């Protein structure tokens, strides 16, 4: 597939705006969020639970829990339904959204796998409906795996801006099925103001697989340190992911 980077960025922008008729993330970047790969395995069924929590500072106790069920009917398309729960400091956990996602793998460009992602989220318990678009990039070489998700999201509430963000990771096999690396999440501003002082998180992650139980089970844990504006609210972010593939 002969697409240059400029065309890919334009394609991502058009796809994002197409679904962004007037999700704003209520939780901090990375809390309950996933870093998506850009490839699709036909016939695969996946169940995933993602948990994230902030510790220390004014946001101590804020957390989010996302439960996903995904299926890939073809080698290019992956569809997902997800439910997200959030808890503010000192409050109880509440269902925030019911989401429907679709991912379309475009193929490989200059050694980089490329995909487009779209989500429509139905707001629950007083939350507004929202939409989100992503450009998914993934580079694999031997045991090395790097991923970058460029995100555009918007609440359907009148007057809300399109907001941009990113999620990224890089990891490598270190021993058997154990992988180690780094992950990062952050905000990139809005259509009216790009690259402001914003919230960013980055830190180490570890992945491992549990074998012999039938389905493939993957566990991932990480601790991300606050950067820039995020340091005003917390001292760190804990992440834990459980994924079952069939």
Number of C-alpha atoms within 10 A of each C-alpha: 8 9 12 10 11 9 11 17 13 11 14 22 17 13 19 25 18 13 18 22 15 17 25 22 15 13 19 25 21 26 26 24 21 17 17 20 21 26 22 20 14 14 13 15 17 18 18 19 20 21 23 25 24 27 16 14 13 13 21 18 17 24 24 27 22 23 18 18 16 19 21 20 15 14 14 17 20 23 19 18 18 19 19 23 18 23 19 16 13 10 10 9 15 15 17 23 24 18 20 18 19 18 25 21 19 18 17 18 15 11 11 17 19 21 26 23 24 23 24 20 25 18 19 16 9 8 18 17 21 24 27 27 30 25 25 28 22 22 18 15 10 7 10 14 17 19 21 24 25 19 24 29 27 25 24 22 14 8 8 12 18 24 22 22 20 20 24 21 22 20 20 19 17 12 9 8 12 16 20 19 19 18 23 22 25 23 21 20 19 18 11 8 10 12 11 11 13 14 21 24 25 22 18 17 22 20 20 17 16 14 11 7 7 10 13 14 19 18 17 18 18 20 21 22 18 23 18 12 14 20 17 13 17 21 18 22 25 19 21 20 20 17 19 18 15 12
